[in-house]
Amino acid sequence: MPAYCVAPMMTEHELNAAIAELESEMARLQATYQGVFEFANAWAERYDAIIAATPAHLRPIAEQRLHRIGIRWGVAHGVRMTGQRPALKE
């Protein structure tokens, strides 16, 4: 890939802001892209752009956070789980 195509690396603060922005846009993306494939593609494009600009030492954390967002919105594989925790021990 030519050097002029490489995205500048984000700082940790910029990475957190980019992930928060994506998470806040998910409802709008879902409303804009009615089909599941279009919605998943829009999410994947943003995911790829964030990962491309993430420094190597922050990449595992960014990938985990983005994957959890994808699971919550149904555009990434994984199990959405809710659990019941009793208030009182038996």
GIGI-V569990 format. One record per residue. N is the residue number from 1. RES is the residue in three letters. SS is DSSP state (hx for helix, st for strand, lp for the rest). OMEGA is omega as a letter, one per 20 degrees, with the letter a starting at -180 (* if undefined). NEAR is the number of other C-alpha atoms within 8 Angstrom. Layout:
BEGIN
((N & RES & SS & OMEGA & NEAR) (N & RES & SS & OMEGA & NEAR))
END
This chain:
BEGIN
((1 & MET & lp & r & 4) (2 & PRO & lp & a & 5) (3 & ALA & hx & a & 5) (4 & TYR & hx & r & 4) (5 & CYS & hx & a & 6) (6 & VAL & lp & r & 8) (7 & ALA & lp & r & 6) (8 & PRO & lp & a & 5) (9 & MET & lp & a & 8) (10 & MET & lp & r & 10) (11 & THR & lp & r & 8) (12 & GLU & hx & r & 7) (13 & HIS & hx & r & 7) (14 & GLU & hx & r & 8) (15 & LEU & hx & r & 12) (16 & ASN & hx & r & 8) (17 & ALA & hx & a & 8) (18 & ALA & hx & r & 9) (19 & ILE & hx & r & 12) (20 & ALA & hx & r & 8) (21 & GLU & hx & r & 8) (22 & LEU & hx & a & 9) (23 & GLU & hx & r & 8) (24 & SER & hx & r & 7) (25 & GLU & hx & a & 8) (26 & MET & hx & r & 10) (27 & ALA & hx & r & 7) (28 & ARG & hx & r & 7) (29 & LEU & hx & a & 11) (30 & GLN & hx & r & 9) (31 & ALA & hx & a & 7) (32 & THR & hx & a & 7) (33 & TYR & lp & a & 9) (34 & GLN & lp & a & 8) (35 & GLY & lp & a & 6) (36 & VAL & hx & a & 8) (37 & PHE & hx & r & 6) (38 & GLU & hx & r & 9) (39 & PHE & hx & r & 14) (40 & ALA & hx & r & 9) (41 & ASN & hx & r & 8) (42 & ALA & hx & r & 9) (43 & TRP & hx & a & 12) (44 & ALA & hx & r & 8) (45 & GLU & hx & r & 8) (46 & ARG & hx & r & 9) (47 & TYR & hx & a & 9) (48 & ASP & hx & a & 8) (49 & ALA & hx & r & 8) (50 & ILE & hx & a & 11) (51 & ILE & hx & r & 10) (52 & ALA & hx & a & 9) (53 & ALA & lp & a & 10) (54 & THR & lp & r & 13) (55 & PRO & lp & a & 9) (56 & ALA & hx & a & 6) (57 & HIS & hx & r & 5) (58 & LEU & hx & a & 9) (59 & ARG & hx & a & 10) (60 & PRO & hx & r & 8) (61 & ILE & hx & r & 7) (62 & ALA & hx & r & 12) (63 & GLU & hx & r & 9) (64 & GLN & hx & a & 8) (65 & ARG & hx & r & 9) (66 & LEU & hx & r & 10) (67 & HIS & hx & r & 9) (68 & ARG & hx & r & 8) (69 & ILE & hx & r & 9) (70 & GLY & hx & r & 12) (71 & ILE & hx & a & 13) (72 & ARG & hx & a & 8) (73 & TRP & lp & r & 8) (74 & GLY & lp & r & 7) (75 & VAL & lp & r & 11) (76 & ALA & lp & r & 8) (77 & HIS & lp & a & 7) (78 & GLY & lp & a & 5) (79 & VAL & lp & r & 5) (80 & ARG & lp & a & 6) (81 & MET & lp & r & 4) (82 & THR & lp & a & 4) (83 & GLY & lp & r & 4) (84 & GLN & lp & r & 4) (85 & ARG & lp & a & 4) (86 & PRO & lp & a & 5) (87 & ALA & lp & a & 4) (88 & LEU & lp & r & 4) (89 & LYS & lp & a & 4) (90 & GLU & lp & * & 2))
END
